[in-house]
Amino acid sequence: MKDTLVDAITSLFMIQRWNFLPRVETWVEAENVAYSAHIGFALLCDTIKEKQELKEIAFDYLAYEILKPLTKRFLSDVSYRFKRALDTSLKNSNSKKWEKKVEERALTYTLRLFPRMIRPQVKRYLVESNEIRIKELCKYVQRQTALQECKTNSTVYNEYYSGYIKEIEKDVKGFCKNSSWVNKLNISFNRYNKPVKTGDIEVDRLPGYFKVIRNLKYLRRWNRINRSIETNVLSHTYVVTLLALLFTWMHEDSQKLTIDFKIGALQRALFHDVPEALTGDIITPVKDIIKREYPEEKNLWNDIENKMAALPIKALTSTTELSKYIDENHLLKDISDDEKNSVASLVKDCDRMALAIECIQEELVAKIPLEMSIVYPDYLEELQNSEWPYIREFAAKLATRYPKVFSAD
C-alpha cells in the first residue's frame, strides 16, 4: 500500500531532532516546524511594512516552512555532523552531488502524497526558494530554533552541546554581518524573546512572546488518555496549518480565493490555539457547559480567554508590529464555522480533520482508546457534511481507508 499524507504527518510526530545526542528535552519535527513558522511570521510582521507585500511573502514563507519537512518521511533526519564530514571528505569533487540526488528522490516520493491538481503548487515549495529574503529568513530561523534546543540540553549535557552552540552563534553573527535584512530580523527576534515590565503581575511573570509560544509544546492533547503517539498543541498546530494550506489550494479556482483568503487561512490556523499557551487546554464539553449554565453571560468564555491570554499576549508584543496585525486580523479570537465559505469555517474543518488524523494514528500503531473511537465518527460525519467539497471528499476517503477506527470496541 502506497504512502499517504496521514503516514507522512505521523512521521513528523515521531522523527526526533538531535537524535544522535543525549537530550534533556526532545523536539520532534512537527513541533519544530510550527514553532519556526510562528517565529518567522512575527519577524516578517516587523520587517515588511507594505501590507500587500507582507501578505504575499508571509504566505510563501509559511508554505515553504510547512511543506519542506514532509520530505523527511523519506529521508529521516540527516545530521549536521554527517553532512559536514561528508563535505570534508569530498572536498576535491562535487560535494553537493549526493545531497541533490537524495533531495530529488525525496521530492518524487513526497509529491505522490498530494492530489495531482495541487502538485505543481506543492513542488514549488519543496525546492529552495529563489526569493533571497525567504532563503535568509529560513536559514536564520533554523539556526535560532536549533540554538534554543542546544542551550536547553546543554544545562545537563554541556560537553555534548557547547561546540554546537559556538558554531551556531558564529553562523548567526555571520548572517547578520553579511545582510542588513538578517540584522533587522535579529534585532526583532531579540525583542520578542525578552520579558516586558508592565506592572501587571500576570504579564511580568511571562518570559517573552516566543517562550510563551513554546508553552504549546508542553501542552499535551488528550491529556486524560494513555496514548501510543503523544501529540501536543504545537504539533497539532502544524497539522491544522498544513491542511489549511492544502485545502485552500484545492478550492482556489472553484471558490475564486484571493491572497487575502489564503494568507488569512494560514495565519488563523497558526494562531487558532495560541491562547491555550496561557489558559491550558479547556476541552469543548467544559466550554459548552459554562456557556449553557450562564446563558445571561453571553461573552463569559470570550471575556475569560481575553483576560487570561489575549491581553497578556498583546502586552508582550506591544512594541512590535505583530500586536497591530493580531488585532486587525482577530487572530486570537475563537474560530467558528457560523459564516459560510469563510476563512474561519475552513480552518474549523481543518481543526476537526487534524483531530480525526490523531485518532487514525492511534489505530495504526495500537488499539485506539475508547474515547477517541467515540469522537472519531462524530467528527468525520461533520466533515462529510462540510460546505467545502474537497474536505468532504477527503473525509470520505479517510472513512474508507481506515474503517477499523469506526469498529473499535
DADA-V105524 format. One record per residue. N is the residue number from 0. RES is the residue in three letters. D_FIRST is the distance of its C-alpha to the first C-alpha in whole Angstrom. Layout:
# DADA-V105524
{{N:RES:D_FIRST} {N:RES:D_FIRST}}
This chain:
# DADA-V105524
{{0:MET:0} {1:LYS:4} {2:ASP:7} {3:THR:9} {4:LEU:13} {5:VAL:13} {6:ASP:11} {7:ALA:14} {8:ILE:16} {9:THR:16} {10:SER:16} {11:LEU:20} {12:PHE:21} {13:MET:21} {14:ILE:22} {15:GLN:25} {16:ARG:28} {17:TRP:31} {18:ASN:29} {19:PHE:31} {20:LEU:34} {21:PRO:35} {22:ARG:35} {23:VAL:37} {24:GLU:35} {25:THR:31} {26:TRP:29} {27:VAL:26} {28:GLU:24} {29:ALA:24} {30:GLU:28} {31:ASN:29} {32:VAL:28} {33:ALA:29} {34:TYR:32} {35:SER:33} {36:ALA:32} {37:HIS:35} {38:ILE:37} {39:GLY:37} {40:PHE:37} {41:ALA:40} {42:LEU:42} {43:LEU:41} {44:CYS:43} {45:ASP:46} {46:THR:46} {47:ILE:45} {48:LYS:48} {49:GLU:48} {50:LYS:45} {51:GLN:44} {52:GLU:43} {53:LEU:42} {54:LYS:39} {55:GLU:38} {56:ILE:37} {57:ALA:36} {58:PHE:33} {59:ASP:32} {60:TYR:33} {61:LEU:31} {62:ALA:28} {63:TYR:28} {64:GLU:28} {65:ILE:25} {66:LEU:23} {67:LYS:23} {68:PRO:22} {69:LEU:19} {70:THR:19} {71:LYS:19} {72:ARG:15} {73:PHE:15} {74:LEU:19} {75:SER:20} {76:ASP:24} {77:VAL:26} {78:SER:29} {79:TYR:32} {80:ARG:34} {81:PHE:32} {82:LYS:32} {83:ARG:36} {84:ALA:36} {85:LEU:34} {86:ASP:36} {87:THR:39} {88:SER:38} {89:LEU:38} {90:LYS:41} {91:ASN:42} {92:SER:39} {93:ASN:37} {94:SER:35} {95:LYS:33} {96:LYS:31} {97:TRP:28} {98:GLU:28} {99:LYS:27} {100:LYS:25} {101:VAL:23} {102:GLU:23} {103:GLU:22} {104:ARG:19} {105:ALA:18} {106:LEU:19} {107:THR:17} {108:TYR:14} {109:THR:15} {110:LEU:16} {111:ARG:13} {112:LEU:12} {113:PHE:15} {114:PRO:16} {115:ARG:18} {116:MET:22} {117:ILE:22} {118:ARG:20} {119:PRO:24} {120:GLN:25} {121:VAL:22} {122:LYS:23} {123:ARG:27} {124:TYR:26} {125:LEU:24} {126:VAL:27} {127:GLU:30} {128:SER:32} {129:ASN:36} {130:GLU:37} {131:ILE:39} {132:ARG:40} {133:ILE:36} {134:LYS:36} {135:GLU:39} {136:LEU:38} {137:CYS:34} {138:LYS:36} {139:TYR:39} {140:VAL:36} {141:GLN:34} {142:ARG:37} {143:GLN:39} {144:THR:36} {145:ALA:35} {146:LEU:39} {147:GLN:39} {148:GLU:36} {149:CYS:38} {150:LYS:42} {151:THR:40} {152:ASN:39} {153:SER:42} {154:THR:44} {155:VAL:43} {156:TYR:42} {157:ASN:44} {158:GLU:45} {159:TYR:41} {160:TYR:41} {161:SER:44} {162:GLY:44} {163:TYR:40} {164:ILE:43} {165:LYS:45} {166:GLU:43} {167:ILE:41} {168:GLU:45} {169:LYS:46} {170:ASP:43} {171:VAL:44} {172:LYS:47} {173:GLY:47} {174:PHE:44} {175:CYS:47} {176:LYS:50} {177:ASN:48} {178:SER:47} {179:SER:49} {180:TRP:46} {181:VAL:45} {182:ASN:48} {183:LYS:48} {184:LEU:45} {185:ASN:46} {186:ILE:49} {187:SER:47} {188:PHE:44} {189:ASN:47} {190:ARG:49} {191:TYR:46} {192:ASN:45} {193:LYS:49} {194:PRO:50} {195:VAL:53} {196:LYS:56} {197:THR:57} {198:GLY:59} {199:ASP:56} {200:ILE:55} {201:GLU:52} {202:VAL:51} {203:ASP:53} {204:ARG:51} {205:LEU:48} {206:PRO:47} {207:GLY:46} {208:TYR:44} {209:PHE:41} {210:LYS:41} {211:VAL:41} {212:ILE:38} {213:ARG:37} {214:ASN:37} {215:LEU:34} {216:LYS:32} {217:TYR:34} {218:LEU:34} {219:ARG:31} {220:ARG:29} {221:TRP:29} {222:ASN:32} {223:ARG:33} {224:ILE:30} {225:ASN:29} {226:ARG:25} {227:SER:23} {228:ILE:22} {229:GLU:25} {230:THR:25} {231:ASN:29} {232:VAL:30} {233:LEU:30} {234:SER:26} {235:HIS:26} {236:THR:28} {237:TYR:25} {238:VAL:23} {239:VAL:25} {240:THR:26} {241:LEU:23} {242:LEU:22} {243:ALA:26} {244:LEU:26} {245:LEU:23} {246:PHE:24} {247:THR:27} {248:TRP:26} {249:MET:24} {250:HIS:28} {251:GLU:30} {252:ASP:31} {253:SER:31} {254:GLN:33} {255:LYS:35} {256:LEU:34} {257:THR:37} {258:ILE:36} {259:ASP:38} {260:PHE:35} {261:LYS:33} {262:ILE:34} {263:GLY:36} {264:ALA:32} {265:LEU:31} {266:GLN:34} {267:ARG:34} {268:ALA:31} {269:LEU:32} {270:PHE:35} {271:HIS:34} {272:ASP:34} {273:VAL:37} {274:PRO:40} {275:GLU:38} {276:ALA:39} {277:LEU:42} {278:THR:42} {279:GLY:39} {280:ASP:36} {281:ILE:38} {282:ILE:36} {283:THR:36} {284:PRO:38} {285:VAL:40} {286:LYS:41} {287:ASP:41} {288:ILE:44} {289:ILE:46} {290:LYS:46} {291:ARG:47} {292:GLU:49} {293:TYR:51} {294:PRO:51} {295:GLU:54} {296:GLU:52} {297:LYS:50} {298:ASN:49} {299:LEU:49} {300:TRP:46} {301:ASN:46} {302:ASP:49} {303:ILE:48} {304:GLU:45} {305:ASN:47} {306:LYS:50} {307:MET:47} {308:ALA:45} {309:ALA:45} {310:LEU:49} {311:PRO:48} {312:ILE:46} {313:LYS:48} {314:ALA:51} {315:LEU:48} {316:THR:48} {317:SER:51} {318:THR:52} {319:THR:49} {320:GLU:48} {321:LEU:45} {322:SER:47} {323:LYS:48} {324:TYR:45} {325:ILE:43} {326:ASP:46} {327:GLU:46} {328:ASN:42} {329:HIS:43} {330:LEU:40} {331:LEU:41} {332:LYS:41} {333:ASP:39} {334:ILE:36} {335:SER:37} {336:ASP:35} {337:ASP:39} {338:GLU:39} {339:LYS:37} {340:ASN:35} {341:SER:36} {342:VAL:34} {343:ALA:35} {344:SER:33} {345:LEU:30} {346:VAL:30} {347:LYS:30} {348:ASP:27} {349:CYS:25} {350:ASP:27} {351:ARG:26} {352:MET:22} {353:ALA:22} {354:LEU:23} {355:ALA:21} {356:ILE:18} {357:GLU:20} {358:CYS:20} {359:ILE:16} {360:GLN:16} {361:GLU:19} {362:GLU:17} {363:LEU:14} {364:VAL:16} {365:ALA:19} {366:LYS:21} {367:ILE:21} {368:PRO:25} {369:LEU:27} {370:GLU:28} {371:MET:25} {372:SER:24} {373:ILE:27} {374:VAL:27} {375:TYR:23} {376:PRO:24} {377:ASP:27} {378:TYR:26} {379:LEU:23} {380:GLU:25} {381:GLU:28} {382:LEU:25} {383:GLN:24} {384:ASN:28} {385:SER:28} {386:GLU:30} {387:TRP:28} {388:PRO:26} {389:TYR:23} {390:ILE:23} {391:ARG:23} {392:GLU:20} {393:PHE:18} {394:ALA:19} {395:ALA:18} {396:LYS:15} {397:LEU:15} {398:ALA:16} {399:THR:14} {400:ARG:11} {401:TYR:13} {402:PRO:15} {403:LYS:16} {404:VAL:18} {405:PHE:20} {406:SER:21} {407:ALA:22} {408:ASP:26}}
